[in-house]
Amino acid sequence: MIRFEQVGKVYPDGTTAVDALSFEVAEGELVTLVGPSGCGKTTTMMMVNRLIEPTSGRILVDGRDIARTDPVKLRRGIGYVIQQVGLFPHRTVLDNTATVPALVGWKRSRARERAAELLDLVGLDPSVYGSRYPAQLSGGQRQRV
């Protein structure tokens, strides 16, 4: 569960990016942030994993205030899709997908097995795409990885 409680972000130049935003996303719920360019969608998403710190309010993930959570541990526990594809060009699709499990200490075999499951889940057959590199994928395929 992710909960925003009156969250705001004002940049040092005085620009308000997010103003008193409150909402809750239940576990397993799919949510899309929609709005015009510059309305705070990306800022909101970046505050969830502390790439940007809010200036007011609280953000809770699974009931815990993220301000009291180590940012690295927080980020390793949250999956999200970024606007620009951020894959490691020198690593295969399977290895890119297994990055976070490997970072949190999973054995290589377990991480690769889970990565194959995830690729299958998004419609990329791991036996076909797992050994490819990002440059060998279409833009849409890269986004799914």
Secondary structure, 3 states (H helix, E strand, C coil): CEEEEEEEEECCCCCEEEEEEEEEECCCCCCCCCCCCCCCHHHHHHHHCCCCCCCEEEEEECCEEHHHCCHHHHHHCCCCCCCCCCCCCCCCHHHHHCHHHHHCCCCHHHHHHHHHHHHHHCCCCHHHHCCCCHHHCCHHHHHHC
